[in-house]
Amino acid sequence: MKTVITGAGGLLGWHLRCHLSVLDGWKDSVVALDRQAFNDDASLDAALADADVVVHCAGINRADDQELEQGNVDLGNRLVAALRRVNCDPHLLYSNSIHKKRDNAYGRGKSGADRVFREWAEAQNARYTELVLPHVFGEGGRPFYNSAVFTFCHQIVTGEPMSISASGMLELLHAQDICSRIVESVERGQTGELRLKGRAISAAEVAGKLSAMHESYTGHVVPDLRDAFDLQLFNTLRSFLYPKHYPCDLVLHTDPRGSLFEAVKADNGGQAFLSTTKPGITRGNHFHFGKVERFLVIRGEAVIRLRRLFDGEVTEFRVSGDKPVFVDMPTLHTHSITNVGDSELMTLFWSHEIFDPEAPDTYFLPVLQDQEN
């Protein structure tokens, strides 16, 4: 199924690429259009030719009133014109906003684009789904641009003061939950307006949760993550800590009997296991959507490598059993650990949940493109 994503460099577009990358029937035929490709006629037409699904995530969120209103409509007109040029009538899904009914430039622009798509779908007898989204959050967001969640995360991590409206309310929905609904809508053939529901919560409560999580985590205690929403908030917060926060030093207590350090402290269990790795061997080369996973070398020398999905930059941490440190893997980053020493490597791995073979949340993807596991 050929699927085209516009706005693929944005928050929802990137999450959708990640989501589809592991789904059979979807992963091998995704075309991601960033702003430059979308604005190039040849690239746009080539992408849309023979498309089965188009998810329109491109949009203008911050600009002057004229650009906000007309710019979003122009994006819709550009997409529809290209679909007509290549004579393609895919299932079109549009990421609209709950603010579409507001009488302001942004609301008028978003609702105007919806009218463009509805008129096209009616004229072409094509399938069209308007996804009406609440406040979207998740890993990879931009502070002072997307959701207040990202601004709070940035301010907490950098130590900046937060300005919180006492009466402010949010309806939060994680980007991956939206991606699941997009796939479901296509597979079920759902059309028309589809209002997605999120978690209703005050801005003050969100800021309080994030602040408490940050205080606990930077104090080397992983907070209670049994609630799925709390896990999503925590992983969003961690995305703002990476990579500067790592590796995290652990206190090594030594006396004549030997040494001791606290490897993991968590408010709710999880699972730990030890692994040995022979010199030159690499483990990992996988990523997770939600799992919190810790690498801690106990003996030997290793390099931990990480790469954000659909990004070519690789981050490396050199770690040693002589100095205990841990690195917690950020979600949606493929990661590996390689024994670069001359002796056997011993590593403690920990995750916040007990491994479930029916839902492992572990997806193979080499960190280095030429590396085999």
Buried (B, 14 or more C-beta within 10 A) or exposed (E): BBBBBBBBBBBBBBBBBBBBBEBEEBBEBBBBBBBEBBEEEEBBBEBBBEBBBBBBBBBBBEBEEEBBBBBBBBBBBBBBBBBBEBEBBBBBBBBBBBBBEEEEBBBBBBBBBBEBBBEBBEEBEBBBBBBBBBBBBBBBBBBEEBBBBBBBBBBBBEEEEBEBEEEEEBBBBBBBBBBEBBBEBBEEEBBEEBEBEBBEBBBBEBBEBBBEBBEBBEEBBBBBBEEEBBBBBBBBBBBBBBEEBBBBEBEEEEEEEEEEBEBBEBEEEBEBEEEEBEBEEBBBBBBBBBBBBBBBBBBBBBBBBBBBBEEEEBBEBEBBBEEBBBBBBBBBBBBBBBBBBEEEBBBBBBBBBEEEEEEEBBBEBBBBEEEEE
